Amino acid sequence: MDNVYCKNDVSLTEEEKRVFVGHLEQLEIANNIWDLFGEWVARSAPRINFFYLKVYMDMELMGLPLLPRHSNL
């Protein structure tokens, strides 16, 4: 049986990025997209934070959206 779970994080390892190399190539997206995503996470502010939602099936990383978290401060 497949065990799907998620966790949020504010960093990515090089290994995690490599999981999606083929997908980025298929979509003709440059690998430096990670730099842009990293800048958004690094520049998070009190009213909005960006984070990665790491989606796993069993122990394998399967999805990785970059999402905003809004605060009502």
Summary of the structure (lengths in Angstrom):
residues: 73
radius of gyration: 13.5
end to end distance: 42.0
largest distance: 42.0
contacts: 152
relative contact order: 0.26
helix: 29%
strand: 36%
